[in-house]
Every structure is written in C-alpha cells, then in structure tokens.
Amino acid sequence: MKKTAYKASMEVPTNSITETIEAPVVSKMRLAIALAMLLTYVIDYPQHGHGGERGGYILAAYVLHSAVLFFAAECRLSFSQGKLTHWLDVLWFGVIVYFSGGIHSVFFLAFLFSILAASFRWGADEGVRVAVASASLLTTCGLVSYGPGDLPQLLLRIVFLLSLGYLSAYWGEATLCLKRQLVLLRDVSKLSNPRFGVDQTVNRVLQKTLRFYDGCSCVLIMQDKVAGNCSLRTIKRGEAGQLRAVDISIEAALPLLSSLPQQVVVYRSRSRRPFAPGASCKAYQQDTDQWIKLALHDGDRLAALLEAHAYITAPLHLRSGYGRVYVTSAHHAFDKKDAQFLNDVCAQAFPVIENIELLDQIASRSAVRERKRIAMDLHDSTIQPCIGMKLGLSALLKKAAPGNVFVADLQKLLAISTEVISGLRSYVRVVESGAEPTEEIFEDVIHRYALQSVEFYGIAIAVSIEGRRNINDRLAVEVLQLVSEGLSNIRKHTGAKSGAVRIRYQNELLTLDIDNEGDGVLRAEFTPRSIARRASVLGGHAQVTQQPDGGASVHVEIPV
C-alpha cells in the first residue's frame, strides 16, 4: 500500500485531538461485542467442540478486560487510548477462536473489529499490520485444529480477513488524510495578529505547510507586477525562518518562476534503492483535468537548485504579483494528491493575506501624517517643558554652595532629566519617521531599562528572555512599552528594591511577567489599567497575582 508522504508529520497532532473523543466510542463497542460473544457462546454452547467450559471462562475474562478498558476510557486514562488496546484484542480473539471451535468458530469475525479500530484511528500501516497478524493467528488456530476438508474453509476465511483488512486500511488512511488536510486548512486560515504585519502570517502559513508535508524546506518566490522586483522567503525544517522576504534579482528568480509552466508540478528524482519507482516530472492542467509529463532535465535542474530529492510546487496569482510556493524533501517523494492539495492551500491562504497587506498599507499611509502631527505636539508640549525643568535644575545646582547637602540629589535629578529628555527625543524621532526597533536591539533595550532602574532608582531588575528571538518589529514596540510601564509602576507604587522581567515565546503565544519583591505589607488587589488596555488592544489580557509577602506579579499574554 502506498504510504502518504506527510503521514508521519501529521499523525501525532491529529491523534492528540481525536483520541480523547474516539477512545470511549471504541471501548463501548468493544464491551458490546464482548457481551454479545459471551451470550452467543452460552446459547450455542453444545456445538463448540473441544473448547468446553474453558471457552466460556475465556470469554468472561475478555468481558472483564473490555469493562476495565471502558471505564479507563471514560476516565480519560492514557493507557486506554494507545495502540496496545487493539493488539491486545487481536491476542484475545486468537485465544477465543482456538477455544471455541478453531477453524469452525464464528468468532473469527471479531478480528474485523481490531482491524477497523486500527485503520481508522492510526492509518494504513497499522491497519495492514493488524490484518496480517489476525490472518496469521487464524491460520495458526486452523492448522492446530485442522481436519479433513477444512482447507478450503480456512483459505476462504484468511482471504476474507486480508481483503477486508486492506479495504479498511485504505479507507482509514483516506479518512485520516482528510482530517489532516482540514487541520492544515484551519491553521492557515487562522491569521496572526494583523497589528504585527503580514510577514508573521506568511511565515506561519509556510511553517504549517512544511510541517504538514514533513519536508525539508518551503520556499515562496514572488514578483511584483508593477515594479518587477522579486523577493524570496525560505523556511527550513528546524529553523524559525526569515521574518522578512529577501530581495533578489530577476535573473536569480527566473529559474524558480518561469522554468516551469504556470501549473501544479510534482517532481521525483531517480532513486538508488532497488525496485524504487523511476524519476518523473508531471504537471497538472486544470483546463483538461489531466496530468502531463514534462522534460526530466528541467525538473533535474530545478531540483539541483533547490537541493532536493523531490518537490511539489503550486502557482500564486495575486493582484499585486505572481509567484510560486515550493515544498522540497530529501527523504521521501510526493504524489499528485500532495501537489493538488498544495494548490488548494495556496488558493485558500494567500489571497486573504494579500487583502490584509493592502489594508495594512492603507493604514500605514494614513498613520504617516498622524505620526508627524504627534511628533510636533510631543516636541512642543512635552520636550520643551522638560528642557526648561532641566535648565532650572542646572541653575539651582550652580547656586548651591559646594558643601550643600542637596548637591548630590540635584546632580542625580539633573542626570535623570537629561536621560529622560534624550529618551523623549529618540521617541519623537521614532514616531516621526515610523522606524521601529529591530530584533537585534530588542534585548539591548530591555537590558538598558534594567540598568537605568538600578542606576537612577536603586531597583535591581533581573531580565530573562526565552523562546525565539526573531520577534516582529511591531510586537517589539508593544512589548517594550509594556515593560516600560510595568517598571514605572514598580517605582511609583511600591517600595521594592528588586524585581524581574520575564519574556517567553512558545506555542504562538507571547507571555510577559513583571514581578516585584514584597515589603511585608499586603495591599489591596488592583489591575494596571494602562497595561490591561494595551494588552486588550493586542488581543490578549493582563492579570495581577498578589503574593503573601506584599509582592505582585503582572502576567500579560499576547497571541501572535
């Protein structure tokens, strides 16, 4: 039986979702079949040959075994949801068949239950293995109790089991394949936070597609219709990928864009393994609904460029440009269904992304004028008064006698005001130009906040950043603002001398924790309104946990 190329990559997530639902249903059917077999044996006891009462005891034990698995499945215990359950059923059915008449036992039909359960829950490979094991046990039982004229009946039952087992495995694999495809289509339709731009959404779609096909890399090549410039984005297995597309020359992009027709293509190189299928390169014509063969040398040249043993590619026809998506593999081949489904994924996800990008561009152009207005207002209404305050502090410092006890405090206030004015000017430049902090300076800014907290206010802040580092620029701006507001709250509302900032990125969720030590005084519960509002605008939420020693922990979650 042909193995689906991406089966291994999607088996775990699919089963993790459906096992909890399917296990109780299978356990109920197992218990019902066990009770029916015991009742049938009791009613038809005189005709059950050499088994005698032992067959009844074995069936009663199997009923008890089925009842235990039923209650375990209802309680969601893990051992009732694995592959071991249907293999135990196969062993039980082999023993039951032997002690209930051997080759003449009607209970050989129970093997079909194990085959169906394995096929529809775990796919073709597991279903075929269970079918072969069931036929082998039936053959063993038949040979042990072999009699004159029993060979035709034994052969018929073995062929019956293997044939239905193969069909069940095929249908079960097709069902699981459809479930995996629905999971992928759901995932690529679930867009990232639009406030963080389309780059993160595109990367997410490519990563999900690469994981689905269990490939080595996923490549997106695009050419703008108006400007004619080309961009390349590459996601490799085990890597976070390029957050932004890389501009490349038209000459470099030409082999990926125009060496193949505007069609869905599947390519497989020559394999050195014996009895392996030969090389092939085929394209799907949507107008005629047919697959045609392409010249192998074109596919070989493109495979060498992609450093792949096999690949599938589908076209992208968008308003702003044209492009292609490639999924490559170095350890398995793809088939026609894989290529067609890639085309469906592209048609589902990328037009929606293009609409978001268009809206983002409109919003960005509108924001340019607003940023300039805000920058001028900040300079006139905020920076100028701060400069006046700094000049006043400087004048007071000059008037103070050398031995005055307030000289040190005035010098410290002057240094703080200088730093604040510098930060405000930097912020105004960012607002006016629209520039945003890149991933290279994100961590440096966080550590600079912590250093300023120690130098100016005597509050030691421990910084911890976990997870991927290529944080989106827009998300970086929001996180920096949340950290700044959190540290400001520690200075204003607590007497803490130490605190911590922890940033974690995992499972498409960014979490931010801002903690401060306690002073022994238990305070009333509160929620920082500015942090909560900012988190809510980003699609997340914020909550505060009070500690027994008077400390507090602000926890912010932002879906990305």
C-alpha positions in Angstrom: 0.0 0.0 0.0 1.3 3.4 -0.9 2.3 5.5 2.1 1.3 9.1 2.2 4.3 11.3 2.2 3.3 13.6 5.0 1.7 10.9 7.2 4.4 10.8 9.8 4.4 14.6 10.3 0.7 14.9 11.0 -0.2 11.6 12.8 0.7 12.9 16.2 -1.3 16.2 16.2 -4.3 14.6 14.6 -4.5 11.8 17.0 -3.9 14.0 20.0 -7.1 15.8 19.1 -9.3 12.9 18.2 -8.1 10.1 20.6 -9.9 11.6 23.6 -13.1 11.5 21.6 -12.7 8.2 19.8 -11.4 6.0 22.7 -14.7 6.0 24.6 -16.7 5.1 21.5 -14.3 2.2 20.6 -14.4 1.0 24.2 -18.2 0.9 24.2 -18.2 -1.1 21.0 -15.6 -3.5 22.5 -17.7 -4.1 25.5 -20.8 -4.6 23.5 -19.0 -7.1 21.2 -17.6 -9.0 24.2 -21.0 -9.3 25.8 -22.5 -10.5 22.5 -19.8 -13.1 22.1 -20.3 -14.4 25.6 -24.1 -14.6 25.2 -23.7 -16.3 21.8 -21.3 -18.9 23.3 -23.6 -19.6 26.3 -26.7 -20.1 24.0 -24.8 -22.2 21.4 -22.5 -24.0 24.0 -23.2 -27.7 22.9 -21.8 -27.0 19.4 -18.5 -25.5 20.5 -16.3 -28.6 20.1 -13.1 -29.0 22.1 -13.3 -25.7 23.9 -15.9 -26.7 26.5 -16.3 -24.6 29.6 -12.8 -23.1 29.1 -14.1 -21.1 26.1 -16.8 -19.6 28.4 -14.3 -18.7 31.1 -12.0 -17.0 28.5 -14.9 -15.0 27.0 -15.9 -14.0 30.6 -12.4 -12.8 31.2 -12.5 -10.8 27.9 -15.7 -9.2 29.0 -13.9 -8.1 32.2 -11.0 -6.9 30.2 -13.3 -4.8 28.0 -15.1 -3.4 31.0 -11.8 -2.2 32.5 -10.8 -0.5 29.3 -14.3 1.0 29.1 -14.1 2.7 32.5 -10.4 3.7 31.8 -11.5 5.4 28.6 -14.4 7.2 30.4 -11.9 8.5 32.9 -9.5 9.6 30.1 -6.6 7.4 31.2 -3.8 7.3 28.8 -3.3 3.5 28.6 -6.8 3.2 27.1 -6.0 5.4 24.2 -2.9 3.9 22.7 -2.2 1.2 20.1 -1.7 -1.5 22.7 -5.5 -1.9 23.1 -6.2 -3.2 19.6 -3.2 -5.5 19.7 -4.5 -7.0 23.0 -7.8 -7.5 21.2 -6.1 -9.5 18.5 -4.5 -11.8 21.1 -7.8 -12.2 22.9 -9.6 -13.1 19.7 -6.9 -15.6 18.7 -7.3 -17.4 22.1 -11.1 -17.2 21.8 -11.2 -18.7 18.3 -8.9 -21.5 19.4 -11.1 -22.5 22.4 -14.4 -22.0 20.6 -14.1 -24.4 17.7 -10.9 -23.4 15.9 -11.3 -23.1 12.2 -15.1 -23.6 12.6 -15.5 -20.8 15.1 -17.8 -17.9 14.1 -15.8 -15.6 16.4 -13.1 -15.1 13.7 -15.3 -12.2 12.6 -14.2 -10.3 15.8 -10.8 -9.8 14.1 -12.5 -7.2 11.9 -13.2 -5.0 15.0 -9.4 -4.8 15.7 -8.7 -4.1 12.0 -11.3 -1.3 11.7 -10.2 0.3 15.0 -6.5 0.3 14.0 -7.2 1.5 10.5 -9.5 4.4 11.2 -7.5 5.6 14.3 -3.9 5.0 13.2 -3.9 4.8 9.4 -3.0 2.3 6.7 0.3 0.9 8.1 -1.2 0.0 11.4 -4.4 -1.4 9.8 -2.4 -3.7 7.5 -0.2 -4.9 10.3 -3.2 -5.8 12.4 -4.9 -7.5 9.4 -1.7 -9.7 8.7 -1.4 -10.5 12.4 -5.1 -11.5 12.6 -4.8 -13.7 9.5 -1.7 -15.3 10.9 -3.4 -16.2 14.2 -6.4 -17.5 12.4 -4.1 -19.7 10.2 -2.3 -21.0 13.4 -5.6 -21.9 15.0 -6.8 -23.5 11.8 -3.6 -25.6 11.4 -3.8 -26.8 15.1 -7.4 -27.9 14.7 -7.1 -29.0 11.1 -9.4 -31.7 9.8 -10.2 -33.3 6.5 -11.9 -30.9 4.2 -11.2 -27.8 6.3 -8.5 -26.3 4.0 -11.0 -24.5 1.6 -12.8 -23.0 4.6 -9.5 -21.9 6.1 -8.3 -20.3 2.9 -11.6 -18.5 2.4 -11.6 -17.0 5.9 -8.0 -15.9 5.5 -8.6 -14.2 2.2 -11.8 -12.7 3.6 -9.8 -11.1 6.5 -7.0 -9.9 4.4 -9.2 -8.4 1.7 -11.4 -6.5 4.2 -8.4 -5.6 6.2 -6.8 -3.9 3.1 -10.0 -2.1 2.3 -10.4 -0.9 5.9 -6.8 0.3 5.9 -7.2 2.2 2.7 -10.4 3.9 3.8 -9.0 4.6 7.3 -5.9 6.2 5.7 -8.1 8.3 3.5 -10.2 9.4 6.4 -7.1 10.4 8.4 -5.7 12.2 5.4 -8.9 14.3 5.1 -8.7 15.1 8.8 -5.0 16.3 8.5 -5.9 18.4 5.5 -8.8 20.0 7.4 -6.5 20.8 10.3 -4.0 22.4 7.9 -6.7 24.5 6.1 -8.0 25.6 9.5 -4.5 26.6 10.7 -3.6 28.6 7.5 -7.0 30.3 7.7 -6.3 31.3 11.3 -4.3 34.5 10.8 -1.8 36.0 13.1 -2.5 39.3 14.8 -2.9 41.8 11.9 -1.3 44.5 14.0 2.0 42.8 13.7 2.0 42.9 9.9 1.7 40.2 7.2 5.2 38.9 7.4 4.4 36.9 10.5 1.2 35.5 9.0 3.1 34.4 5.8 5.8 32.7 7.8 3.2 30.9 9.9 1.5 29.6 6.7 4.8 28.4 5.3 5.8 26.7 8.6 2.5 24.9 8.9 2.7 23.7 5.3 6.2 22.5 5.7 5.3 20.6 8.9 2.3 19.1 7.2 4.3 17.6 4.3 7.2 16.6 6.5 9.5 18.4 4.0 13.0 19.9 4.3 12.2 23.4 3.1 9.4 25.6 2.0 10.2 28.4 -0.5 8.0 31.4 -1.5 9.2 33.3 -4.6 7.2 36.4 -5.6 7.5 39.0 -8.4 5.7 42.4 -8.3 3.6 43.1 -11.4 4.3 46.9 -11.3 7.8 47.3 -10.1 9.1 43.9 -11.4 11.3 43.3 -8.4 11.4 39.8 -6.9 11.5 38.6 -3.3 12.4 35.2 -1.8 11.3 33.8 1.6 12.7 30.4 2.8 11.6 28.3 5.7 13.7 25.3 6.6 13.0 22.4 8.9 14.1 23.1 12.5 14.7 26.8 11.8 12.5 29.8 12.7 12.8 31.1 9.1 13.2 34.5 7.6 10.8 37.0 9.2 11.0 39.2 6.2 11.4 38.4 2.5 14.8 38.9 0.9 15.0 41.0 -2.3 16.7 39.1 -5.2 17.5 39.9 -8.8 15.2 38.9 -11.6 18.0 36.7 -13.1 18.2 34.7 -9.8 14.4 34.4 -9.5 13.8 33.4 -13.2 14.6 29.7 -12.8 12.1 29.4 -9.9 9.4 31.5 -11.7 9.5 30.6 -15.4 11.4 27.4 -15.9 8.1 25.5 -15.3 4.7 26.2 -16.8 2.0 28.0 -14.8 0.8 24.7 -13.4 0.9 22.5 -10.4 4.0 20.3 -10.7 5.3 17.2 -8.9 8.9 16.0 -9.3 10.7 12.9 -8.1 14.4 12.2 -8.9 15.9 8.9 -9.6 16.3 6.7 -6.6 19.2 4.3 -6.0 17.1 1.9 -4.0 16.1 -1.4 -5.7 12.6 -1.7 -7.1 12.0 2.0 -6.4 10.0 4.0 -9.0 12.0 5.9 -11.5 12.3 9.7 -12.0 9.3 11.7 -13.1 8.2 15.2 -13.6 4.5 15.9 -14.2 2.3 18.9 -14.4 -1.5 19.2 -13.8 -3.6 21.0 -16.4 -6.7 22.4 -14.8 -8.5 23.1 -18.1 -8.3 19.5 -19.2 -8.1 17.9 -15.7 -5.1 15.8 -16.8 -1.5 15.2 -15.8 1.1 15.6 -18.5 4.8 14.6 -18.5 7.4 17.3 -18.5 11.1 17.1 -19.6 13.1 15.5 -16.9 16.1 17.7 -17.4 14.1 20.8 -16.4 13.0 19.1 -13.2 16.5 17.9 -12.5 18.0 21.4 -12.9 15.4 22.9 -10.6 15.9 20.1 -8.0 19.6 20.8 -8.0 18.9 24.4 -7.4 16.6 23.6 -4.5 19.0 20.8 -3.3 16.0 18.4 -3.1 15.3 14.8 -3.9 11.7 15.6 -4.6 9.5 18.7 -4.7 6.0 19.9 -5.4 5.1 23.5 -6.5 2.0 25.5 -7.0 1.4 28.9 -8.6 0.2 32.0 -6.9 -1.9 34.5 -8.9 -2.4 37.6 -6.8 -3.4 41.2 -7.6 0.0 42.6 -6.7 2.1 40.0 -8.4 2.8 36.4 -9.3 4.8 33.7 -7.5 5.2 30.1 -6.6 5.4 28.0 -3.5 7.8 25.1 -3.3 7.9 22.3 -0.8 11.0 20.1 -1.0 12.1 16.8 0.5 15.3 14.9 0.7 14.0 11.6 2.2 10.6 10.8 0.5 8.7 11.5 -2.7 5.4 13.4 -3.2 2.5 12.3 -5.3 -0.2 14.0 -7.4 -2.6 14.5 -4.5 0.1 16.2 -2.5 0.6 18.7 -5.3 -3.1 19.4 -5.8 -3.6 20.0 -2.1 -0.7 22.4 -2.0 -2.5 24.3 -4.7 -5.7 24.3 -2.6 -3.7 25.7 0.4 -2.2 28.5 -1.7 -5.7 29.4 -3.1 -7.1 29.4 0.5 -4.5 31.4 2.4 -2.6 33.8 0.2 -5.5 35.9 -1.2 -6.6 36.6 2.4 -3.1 37.6 3.3 -2.9 39.9 0.3 -6.1 41.6 1.5 -4.6 42.1 4.9 -1.4 43.5 3.4 -3.5 46.0 1.3 -5.4 47.2 4.4 -2.1 47.4 6.3 -0.6 49.7 3.6 -3.6 51.9 3.6 -3.4 52.2 7.4 0.3 52.9 7.3 -0.1 55.7 4.8 -2.7 57.3 7.0 -0.5 56.9 10.0 2.4 58.8 8.5 0.6 62.1 8.7 -0.7 61.4 12.1 2.8 60.5 13.3 4.2 63.8 12.1 1.5 65.7 13.9 2.0 63.8 17.1 5.8 64.3 16.9 5.4 68.1 16.7 2.9 68.1 19.6 5.3 66.0 21.7 8.2 68.3 21.0 6.2 71.5 21.8 4.1 70.3 24.8 6.5 67.7 26.4 10.1 68.1 25.5 10.3 71.9 25.7 8.9 71.9 29.3 11.3 69.2 30.3 14.2 71.2 28.9 13.0 74.2 30.9 13.0 72.0 34.0 16.5 70.8 33.3 17.7 74.3 32.9 16.1 75.2 36.2 17.8 72.3 38.0 21.1 73.3 36.4 20.7 76.9 37.7 19.9 75.6 41.2 23.0 73.4 41.2 25.2 76.3 40.3 23.7 78.4 43.1 24.2 75.7 45.7 27.4 76.0 47.8 30.0 73.3 47.5 29.1 71.8 50.9 25.4 71.9 50.5 23.8 68.5 51.4 21.4 68.8 48.4 24.2 68.9 45.8 24.3 65.1 45.3 20.5 64.9 45.0 20.4 67.8 42.5 23.1 66.2 40.4 21.2 62.9 40.4 17.9 64.7 39.3 19.9 66.5 36.6 21.2 63.2 35.2 17.8 61.7 35.3 16.2 64.7 33.5 19.0 64.5 30.9 18.3 60.8 30.3 14.6 61.4 30.1 14.9 64.2 27.6 17.2 62.1 25.5 14.7 59.2 25.5 11.9 61.6 24.6 13.8 63.0 21.7 14.6 59.4 20.5 10.9 58.5 20.8 9.9 61.6 18.8 12.3 60.6 16.0 10.8 57.1 16.0 7.3 58.5 15.9 8.0 60.9 13.1 10.0 58.5 10.9 7.9 55.4 11.7 11.2 53.5 12.4 10.7 50.5 14.8 13.3 48.6 16.9 14.7 45.5 15.2 15.2 42.1 16.7 18.9 42.9 17.1 18.4 45.8 19.6 15.2 44.4 21.3 17.1 42.7 24.1 19.6 45.5 24.4 16.7 48.0 25.1 15.2 45.7 27.7 18.6 45.4 29.5 19.1 49.2 29.3 15.8 49.6 31.0 17.0 47.3 33.8 20.3 49.2 34.1 18.6 52.6 34.3 16.4 51.2 37.0 19.4 50.3 39.1 21.4 53.5 38.4 18.6 56.0 39.0 16.2 54.3 41.4 18.2 51.6 43.1 15.9 48.8 41.9 17.6 45.7 40.6 15.7 44.1 37.7 16.5 40.6 36.5 15.8 40.1 32.8 15.0 36.7 31.3 14.0 36.2 27.6 13.1 32.7 26.4 11.9 31.3 23.1 12.6 32.5 19.5 14.5 35.8 19.1 13.2 37.0 15.7 10.4 39.0 17.2 8.3 41.1 14.9 9.1 44.8 14.9 5.6 45.9 15.8 5.3 43.4 18.6 8.7 44.5 19.9 7.4 48.1 20.2 4.4 46.9 22.2 6.4 44.7 24.5 8.9 47.5 25.1 6.1 49.8 26.1 4.6 47.2 28.4 7.9 46.7 30.1 8.4 50.4 30.5 5.0 50.9 32.0 5.5 47.9 34.3 8.8 49.1 35.7 7.3 52.6 36.1 4.6 51.1 38.2 7.1 49.4 40.4 8.9 52.7 41.0 5.7 54.7 41.7 3.6 52.3 43.7 5.9 50.0 45.6 8.9 50.2 47.8 10.6 47.2 46.2 14.3 47.1 45.7 14.3 44.2 43.3 12.2 42.8 40.5 12.2 40.7 37.4 11.1 40.8 33.8 10.5 37.5 32.0 9.5 37.2 28.4 8.6 33.9 26.9 7.5 32.9 23.4 6.0 29.5 22.9 3.0 27.8 21.3 2.2 31.0 19.3 1.8 32.9 22.5 4.0 35.6 24.0 3.9 35.9 27.8 5.3 38.8 29.8 5.8 38.7 33.6 6.8 41.7 35.6 7.4 40.9 39.3 8.4 42.9 42.3 9.5 41.8 45.7 7.3 42.4 48.7 7.8 44.6 51.7 5.7 42.6 54.1 2.6 44.7 53.6 -0.4 43.0 51.9 -2.0 45.5 49.5 -5.4 45.6 48.0 -6.0 43.9 44.7 -5.5 46.1 41.7 -5.2 46.0 37.9 -2.8 48.3 36.0 -5.3 50.0 33.6 -2.8 51.1 31.0 -1.2 47.7 30.7 -4.6 46.0 30.7 -5.9 48.3 27.9 -2.8 47.8 25.8 -2.9 44.0 26.2 -6.6 44.1 25.3 -6.0 46.1 22.1 -3.4 43.5 21.1 -6.0 40.7 21.5 -4.5 39.5 24.8 -5.2 40.0 28.5 -3.4 41.0 31.7 -3.8 39.9 35.3 -2.1 40.6 38.6 -1.3 38.0 41.2 -0.7 39.2 44.8 2.0 37.5 46.9 1.7 36.8 50.6 4.7 39.0 51.3 3.2 42.0 49.6 4.8 41.5 46.3 2.9 41.3 43.0 3.3 39.7 39.6 1.8 41.2 36.4 1.1 38.5 33.8 0.4 39.5 30.2 -0.5 37.1 27.4 -0.5 38.2 23.7 -1.5 35.8 20.9 0.9 36.2 17.9 
